[in-house]
Amino acid sequence: MFCALQLPTAIQWYRAISAIFPLIVHDKNEEDAGAIGRGRQVLLNHTTLLDRFSEARCAKALPIALNSYKDGLQSHYLEEYHNSKVIFKKKSEIVKV
């Protein structure tokens, strides 16, 4: 059996976001600190956790990338060539991770 999903229209998206946006973005007073406040805090904590995880992953990958680059580096390269290779390697490793 085939089940087709229908996407909401632009007006429906706008109405939904217009109703939710103030709840998520704007600070609320103590009267509104119920479930909405707890939900907002969960979203903020989750985002912070993802940022920390991403930074830790990059901090682990960058030294590995630099070491793999330095392993094949010859002593007669100019500093300019070396710097261009380091920049390229940093960019390529960040994209892979």
N, C-alpha and C positions, 0 to 999 in steps of 0.2 A: 504494500500500500504506500502510495506517495503522499507525503505531507508537505504542503507548500507553506512557507512562512511569509507573511506580508510585512514589509518594513513600514515603520511609521512615516507619515508625511513630515515635511519640514515644519509645518504649523504645529503638529503634535509634539515634535521634538522641542520646539521653542517653548511651548506651554509647560512641558514637563521640566525642562531646565530652568525656566523662569520660576517655577515653584520650588525647586530643590536648591538652586544656587544660593539664595539668602541663608538657608539653613546650614550650608556647608562653609561658606566663605565668611560671613559676617559674625562678629562676636555677639554672643547672646548674654542677657542678664541672668541672674540667679534663678529666676522663675522658669526659664527654658532649659535648665541644666539636666533634664531627665534623659530619656533615651536618645534624643538627638545629640546632646552633649557627649554621651558615651560613645555613640556611633562616630562622631567627628574625631574623638580622641583615638579610637581604634584605627581610623584611616590615617591619621597623622603618625601614629606609632608604626604602622605598617610601612609607610613611605620612608620614614627615618631608618627603619631596619633594612629596607632595600638599598638605600643610599650607602649605609655602612657596609653592607655585603659587597656592593659593587666596588667601593673603594678598596676593601680588603683583597678582593680578587685581582684588581689591577696592581696593587702593591706586591702581590705574589708573582704575577706574570712578568712584570717589567724587568726585574733582575735576571730572570731566566732568559728573557729575550736578549738582554745586553750580553750575558755570558755566552750565549750561542753565537752572537755576532763576533765577539772578541776572540772566540776560538779560531775562527778562520781569517783573522786580520793579520796582514803581513806588515813587517816593520817599516817598509819603505813608502807607505802611503802618506800623502800630504794630509795635514790637519783638516783642510777644507773637505777633502774626499771623505775622511773619517767622520766629520760632523754631518755631512749629508747622508752617509750610510746610517748613522745613529738615528737621525731624525726619521728616515724612511722606515727603519726597523721598529721604532717606537710606534709610529702610526700604523704599521701593518699588524703589530701585535695587539694593539688596542682594538682594532677592527675585528680580529679573530676571537678575542675574549669576549 
